[in-house]
Every structure is written in structure tokens, then in C-alpha cells.
């Protein structure tokens, strides 16, 4: 086993231990000694990779937010365009052949990291992570608001529609992550399509 792979495995053991301990006793109450014990590593090994538990938490959250940001930036433009112009019936049968395929990748990433994200969003986790996630969605919506909000009549003020969209997305994501038998990323994408949530300019 090469050094890089060994380092990856060690870091994953530390992160897995973090998840277990957040669920058991909460981030506030866990210690580096707890992490080392659960990960079956020495404290010295932990400090090779992280300064303390806060550094570990920050790096884990930064990695999650960074990857989601990259996926969302790539996905939103083509998703909105497809919703707005495609005359094809939007179902799971053609999702994988459409621009919505890239949107599904965001949910796929959430699904792959479900365990750690659920822990961070829980009462025992980090309230700042919820804020970071909401801020990310908020930023992406603001950057694309001209494509998203096309209600020329402006019956619903833009700030209310903006807040409705963010709140709805956060609620759906939270509900989906908490389910014991969640829908697949493709299925949750179809739910969003059928609800026309992303095409919120229809709220008029």
C-alpha cells in the first residue's frame, strides 16, 4: 500500500470516528482522545493530520461545501434552461439523457455523503454547517435569479419568492436525508421536476 492510500485510509478512519462520536455525545462534548480511541489510532497520529477537533470539523465541512459548490455551479444553468425550453416530458425515463443529469449529480453527492451530512445537520452536530449549506444555495439562486424568477407580473415580490425557494429546497433536502429508505438521486430529481420547484417563476 502506497503512502497516499495509507493517508487516505487513516483520514477516513478519523472522519468515521467523528461521525460516531457526534451521534453518540455531540461535537461539543467529544475530545481528540475520544476520536483517537474510536478510530483505533494514537493521538499523535491524529495530530499529523489535524490541529484539533475544530480543525477536523472545518476541513470536513469545507470539503463538502467546496464539492457541492462546484457541482451546483456546473448544474444550475443547464438545469434551468432545460426546464424552461424542453418540450419533452420530464420524467425519469429521459432524465439521464438531459441536462438534468448534472443536477442529479448534486443529489448523488449528498447521497454518497449522507451519513456525515446527517450528523452535521443534527442537533448534536454543527449549526454553522446548516448556515453554510443555506448560504451556498442562497448564493447560487442570487447569481441566477434572472433565469429563475421570470414572473413579469411580479405578483409575488422577488424577495418572497427567493425565500420560498430556499426554504423549500432546504426542507426537501433535510427530509430526504433523514428518511430511512430515501428515494434515489434520480427519483428526488423527478420530484423536484414535477413540483416545478426550480422553475419558481411559475409562482404567479
C-alpha positions as CSV (number, residue, x, y, z in Angstrom):
1,X,0.0,0.0,0.0
2,X,1.5,3.4,-1.0
3,X,1.7,6.3,1.4
4,X,-1.0,8.3,-0.2
5,X,-3.5,5.5,0.0
6,X,-2.5,4.8,3.6
7,X,-3.0,8.5,4.5
8,X,-6.5,8.4,2.9
9,X,-7.5,5.4,4.9
10,X,-6.2,6.9,8.1
11,X,-8.1,10.2,7.5
12,X,-11.3,8.2,6.7
13,X,-11.0,6.3,10.0
14,X,-10.7,9.7,11.8
15,X,-13.8,11.1,10.0
16,X,-15.7,7.9,10.6
17,X,-14.9,8.2,14.3
18,X,-16.0,11.8,14.3
19,X,-19.4,10.7,12.9
20,X,-19.9,8.0,15.5
21,X,-19.0,10.4,18.3
22,X,-21.2,13.3,17.1
23,X,-24.1,10.9,17.1
24,X,-23.2,9.5,20.5
25,X,-22.3,12.5,22.5
26,X,-22.3,15.6,20.3
27,X,-19.5,17.6,18.8
28,X,-19.2,19.9,21.8
29,X,-18.6,17.0,24.2
30,X,-16.2,14.9,22.2
31,X,-12.4,15.1,22.5
32,X,-9.4,14.3,20.4
33,X,-8.8,11.3,22.8
34,X,-12.3,10.1,22.0
35,X,-11.6,10.3,18.3
36,X,-8.3,8.5,18.6
37,X,-9.9,5.8,20.7
38,X,-12.8,5.1,18.3
39,X,-10.5,5.3,15.3
40,X,-8.1,3.0,17.0
41,X,-5.2,5.4,16.4
42,X,-2.8,7.2,18.6
43,X,-3.3,10.9,19.5
44,X,0.0,11.6,17.8
45,X,-1.4,10.1,14.5
46,X,-4.4,12.4,14.8
47,X,-2.2,15.5,15.1
48,X,-0.3,14.5,12.0
49,X,-3.4,15.4,10.0
50,X,-5.4,17.9,12.2
51,X,-4.6,20.6,14.7
52,X,-7.6,19.8,16.9
53,X,-11.2,18.7,16.7
54,X,-12.2,22.1,15.3
55,X,-9.7,21.9,12.5
56,X,-11.0,18.4,11.7
57,X,-14.6,19.7,11.6
58,X,-13.7,22.7,9.5
59,X,-11.8,20.6,6.9
60,X,-14.6,18.1,6.6
61,X,-17.2,20.9,6.2
62,X,-15.0,22.8,3.7
63,X,-14.6,19.7,1.6
64,X,-18.3,19.1,1.5
65,X,-19.3,22.7,0.7
66,X,-16.5,23.0,-1.9
67,X,-17.6,19.9,-3.8
68,X,-21.3,21.0,-3.7
69,X,-20.4,24.4,-4.9
70,X,-18.6,23.0,-7.9
71,X,-21.5,20.7,-8.7
72,X,-24.1,23.4,-8.3
73,X,-22.2,26.0,-10.4
74,X,-21.9,23.5,-13.2
75,X,-25.5,22.4,-13.0
76,X,-27.9,25.3,-12.4
77,X,-27.6,27.0,-15.8
78,X,-28.3,23.9,-17.9
79,X,-31.0,22.7,-15.5
80,X,-33.0,25.9,-15.7
81,X,-32.5,26.1,-19.5
82,X,-33.8,22.5,-19.9
83,X,-36.8,23.1,-17.7
84,X,-37.6,26.3,-19.5
85,X,-37.2,25.2,-23.1
86,X,-37.5,21.5,-23.4
87,X,-40.9,20.3,-24.7
88,X,-40.0,16.7,-23.8
89,X,-42.0,15.1,-21.0
90,X,-39.7,15.4,-18.0
91,X,-39.6,12.0,-16.3
92,X,-37.0,9.6,-15.0
93,X,-37.1,7.9,-18.5
94,X,-35.2,10.9,-20.0
95,X,-33.5,12.5,-17.0
96,X,-30.2,10.7,-17.6
97,X,-30.2,12.0,-21.2
98,X,-30.9,15.6,-20.3
99,X,-29.1,18.5,-18.7
100,X,-30.9,17.4,-15.5
101,X,-28.4,14.6,-15.4
102,X,-25.8,17.0,-13.9
103,X,-28.3,18.2,-11.3
104,X,-28.8,14.7,-10.2
105,X,-25.1,14.6,-9.5
106,X,-25.6,17.1,-6.7
107,X,-28.1,14.8,-5.1
108,X,-25.9,11.9,-5.7
109,X,-23.1,13.6,-3.9
110,X,-25.4,14.3,-1.0
111,X,-26.5,10.7,-1.0
112,X,-22.9,9.4,-1.0
113,X,-22.1,11.6,2.0
114,X,-25.5,11.1,3.7
115,X,-24.0,9.8,7.0
116,X,-21.7,12.7,7.7
117,X,-24.1,15.4,6.4
118,X,-27.0,14.0,8.6
119,X,-24.6,14.1,11.6
120,X,-23.5,17.7,10.9
121,X,-27.1,18.8,10.5
122,X,-28.4,17.1,13.6
123,X,-28.8,18.8,17.0
124,X,-25.6,17.1,18.1
125,X,-23.7,18.4,15.0
126,X,-22.7,21.9,13.9
127,X,-25.4,24.6,13.5
128,X,-22.9,26.5,11.3
129,X,-23.0,23.8,8.7
130,X,-26.7,24.3,8.2
131,X,-25.9,28.0,7.7
132,X,-23.1,27.2,5.2
133,X,-25.4,25.0,3.2
134,X,-28.2,27.5,3.2
135,X,-25.8,30.3,2.2
136,X,-24.5,28.2,-0.7
137,X,-28.0,27.7,-2.1
138,X,-28.8,31.3,-1.5
139,X,-25.7,32.4,-3.4
140,X,-26.4,30.2,-6.4
141,X,-30.0,31.4,-6.6
142,X,-28.9,35.1,-6.4
143,X,-26.3,34.5,-9.2
144,X,-29.0,33.0,-11.4
145,X,-32.1,35.0,-10.3
146,X,-32.8,36.4,-13.8
147,X,-33.1,32.9,-15.2
148,X,-35.1,31.6,-12.2
149,X,-37.5,34.4,-11.5
150,X,-39.3,35.3,-14.7
151,X,-42.6,36.5,-13.3
152,X,-43.1,39.6,-15.3
153,X,-46.3,40.5,-13.4
154,X,-44.3,40.5,-10.1
155,X,-47.5,39.4,-8.2
156,X,-45.2,37.9,-5.6
157,X,-42.3,40.2,-4.6
158,X,-38.9,38.8,-5.6
159,X,-37.6,38.6,-2.1
160,X,-40.5,36.4,-1.0
161,X,-40.1,34.1,-4.0
162,X,-36.4,33.9,-3.3
163,X,-37.1,32.9,0.4
164,X,-39.8,30.5,-0.6
165,X,-37.4,28.7,-3.0
166,X,-34.6,28.4,-0.5
167,X,-36.9,27.3,2.3
168,X,-38.5,24.7,0.1
169,X,-35.2,23.3,-1.1
170,X,-33.7,23.1,2.4
171,X,-36.9,21.4,3.6
172,X,-36.8,18.8,0.8
173,X,-33.1,18.1,1.3
174,X,-33.5,17.8,5.0
175,X,-36.5,15.5,4.7
176,X,-34.8,13.3,2.1
177,X,-31.6,13.0,4.1
178,X,-33.5,11.9,7.2
179,X,-35.5,9.2,5.6
180,X,-34.6,5.6,6.4
181,X,-35.5,4.4,2.9
182,X,-34.8,7.5,0.8
183,X,-35.6,7.9,-2.9
184,X,-32.6,7.7,-5.3
185,X,-31.0,10.9,-6.6
186,X,-32.9,10.4,-9.8
187,X,-36.2,10.0,-8.0
188,X,-35.7,13.0,-5.9
189,X,-34.8,15.0,-9.0
190,X,-38.1,13.8,-10.6
191,X,-40.0,15.0,-7.5
192,X,-38.4,18.5,-8.0
193,X,-39.3,18.5,-11.7
194,X,-42.9,17.5,-11.1
195,X,-43.2,20.2,-8.4
196,X,-41.6,22.7,-10.8
197,X,-39.8,24.0,-7.7
198,X,-36.7,25.1,-9.6
199,X,-38.9,26.9,-12.1
200,X,-40.3,29.0,-9.3
201,X,-41.1,31.8,-11.7
202,X,-44.3,29.9,-12.3
203,X,-45.4,31.2,-8.9
204,X,-47.6,33.9,-10.3
